[in-house]
Amino acid sequence: MKKPEFFVTPGYGEYMLNNLHYSQAVKIDNRVETSGQGGWDDNLQIPEAIADEIAQAFRNIERTLATAGASWEHVVHVNSYHVGGFPPEVNDVIVRLFRHYMPNHAPIWTELGVAALGLPTMRVEIRVTAIVP
């Protein structure tokens, strides 16, 4: 087994590393794990609309996977963490984005309801596992 390689997403990931001492992704052999990605921008601002927050989280996952040499096509497992339950519009947005980012496969997915996330305004956080052939 190779030594784990840690990756930092440019922008917000540098802030997280410098201030909270954690990386955004780790690659061990051909497996990439991401930390939870929120719908924040590089200034850690969260959009007001939940659909925009979810879409930004997906873009952040894409950026983070790229740092480790992976992409959405390699994602096999998704965990999503939700404050405030699972209203139908939230699942509709996630499913639409799954189909957009992973048109050729359907990953396994676990949704979890939580009381709070890392930033007070966050309503969704998503982490993934990818296998790079």
HELIX and SHEET records of a PDB file:
HELIX    1   1 TYR A   12  LEU A   20  1                                   9    
HELIX    2   2 ILE A   50  THR A   67  1                                  18    
HELIX    3   3 TRP A   72  HIS A   74  5                                   3    
HELIX    4   4 PRO A   88  TYR A  101  1                                  14    
SHEET    1   A 5 GLU A   5  PHE A   7  0                                        
SHEET    2   A 5 ALA A  25  ILE A  28 -1                                        
SHEET    3   A 5 ARG A  31  THR A  34 -1                                        
SHEET    4   A 5 VAL A 124  ILE A 131 -1                                        
SHEET    5   A 5 GLN A  37  GLY A  38 -1                                        
SHEET    1   B 6 GLU A   5  PHE A   7  0                                        
SHEET    2   B 6 ALA A  25  ILE A  28 -1                                        
SHEET    3   B 6 ARG A  31  THR A  34 -1                                        
SHEET    4   B 6 VAL A 124  ILE A 131 -1                                        
SHEET    5   B 6 VAL A  75  VAL A  83 -1                                        
SHEET    6   B 6 ILE A 108  VAL A 114  1                                        
END                                                                             
